[in-house]
Amino acid sequence: MNATLSFKEEALLAISRLPNKASARQVRERVDILAALRESETASAQGKVVSHDEVVRRFRVWNRK
């Protein structure tokens, strides 16, 4: 992700790199991935993260159900 680009600029760049025959679904998926990455970077910068050990613990609890 390029911090100097706006989301719109970054999305347009990503879309331009898709093949000309890309479907609307592929375009939407690419933009959705970019949006999710932006959101996760913001959450991480705000300290809203979970350690790997905690993820493993939560998975084990969830997997027992």
C-alpha positions in Angstrom: 0.0 0.0 0.0 1.3 3.4 -0.9 0.6 6.0 1.8 1.1 8.9 -0.6 -1.8 7.8 -2.8 -5.5 8.4 -1.9 -7.7 5.4 -1.7 -9.3 6.3 -5.1 -5.9 6.7 -6.7 -4.7 3.4 -5.3 -7.9 1.6 -6.4 -7.7 3.0 -9.9 -4.1 1.9 -10.1 -5.0 -1.6 -9.0 -7.9 -1.8 -11.4 -5.7 -0.6 -14.3 -3.4 -3.6 -13.6 -6.2 -6.1 -14.1 -6.5 -7.6 -17.5 -8.9 -5.9 -19.9 -11.2 -8.9 -19.8 -11.5 -8.7 -16.0 -15.1 -9.2 -14.8 -17.0 -6.8 -12.6 -16.6 -9.3 -9.8 -12.8 -9.3 -10.1 -12.8 -5.5 -10.0 -15.0 -5.4 -7.0 -12.9 -8.1 -5.2 -9.7 -6.1 -5.9 -11.3 -2.9 -4.4 -12.7 -4.8 -1.5 -9.2 -6.2 -0.7 -7.7 -2.7 -0.8 -10.4 -1.4 1.5 -9.8 -4.2 4.0 -6.1 -3.6 3.9 -6.6 0.1 4.6 -9.0 -0.7 7.5 -6.5 -3.1 9.0 -3.7 -0.7 8.7 -5.8 1.9 10.5 -6.7 -0.5 13.2 -3.1 -1.6 13.7 -2.0 2.0 13.9 -4.6 2.5 16.7 -3.3 -0.5 18.6 -6.4 -2.6 17.8 -4.4 -5.8 17.3 -4.5 -9.3 18.7 -1.3 -11.3 19.3 -0.6 -14.5 17.4 -0.8 -16.4 20.7 -4.3 -15.0 21.4 -5.5 -15.9 17.9 -4.3 -19.4 18.4 -6.1 -19.6 21.8 -9.3 -18.2 20.4 -9.2 -20.6 17.5 -8.7 -23.6 19.8 -11.7 -22.5 21.9 -13.8 -21.9 18.8 -12.7 -25.3 17.3 -14.0 -27.2 20.4 -17.5 -25.9 19.9 
